């Protein structure tokens, strides 16, 4: 758990898939949207940092 740390789409792809992903980084956006939907209200803790990536909001 890394609250407040911004992760770029490329960093998330590397951490999740474990290698250089050659596809579209928009794949991350799709997965984040799905994750937010599944988390319901708690999905609001995943913040979009426009032009950079995503971060988890602190409590």
C-alpha positions in Angstrom: 0.0 0.0 0.0 1.6 3.3 -1.2 -0.8 6.1 -0.5 0.0 9.4 -2.2 2.6 7.9 -4.6 1.7 8.4 -8.3 2.3 5.5 -10.6 2.5 6.0 -14.3 0.7 3.7 -16.7 4.0 2.3 -17.8 5.1 1.6 -14.2 1.8 -0.1 -13.5 2.1 -2.3 -16.6 5.6 -3.2 -15.6 4.6 -4.1 -12.1 1.5 -6.0 -13.1 2.8 -7.9 -16.1 6.4 -8.0 -15.1 7.9 -7.0 -18.4 7.9 -4.3 -21.0 4.3 -4.3 -22.3 4.2 -3.5 -26.0 0.5 -2.8 -26.2 -1.5 0.4 -25.5 -1.1 2.0 -22.1 -4.9 2.6 -22.2 -5.2 -1.0 -21.1 -4.5 0.3 -17.6 -7.4 2.8 -17.9 -9.8 0.0 -18.7 -8.6 -2.1 -15.8 -8.8 0.8 -13.4 -12.3 1.6 -14.5 -13.4 -2.0 -13.9 -11.6 -2.1 -10.5 -13.3 1.1 -9.4 -16.7 -0.3 -10.4 -16.1 -3.5 -8.4 -14.9 -1.6 -5.4 -18.0 0.6 -5.4 -17.7 3.6 -3.1 -14.1 2.6 -2.1 -13.2 3.0 -5.8 -13.0 6.7 -5.1 -9.7 6.1 -3.4 -8.1 5.5 -6.7 -7.3 9.0 -8.1 -6.5 9.8 -11.6 -3.5 12.2 -12.0 -4.2 13.6 -15.4 -1.3 13.1 -17.9 0.7 11.1 -15.3 -1.1 8.0 -14.0 -2.9 7.0 -10.8 -2.5 7.1 -7.0 -4.2 5.7 -4.0 -5.6 8.5 -1.8 -4.7 8.3 1.9 -7.3 8.0 4.6 
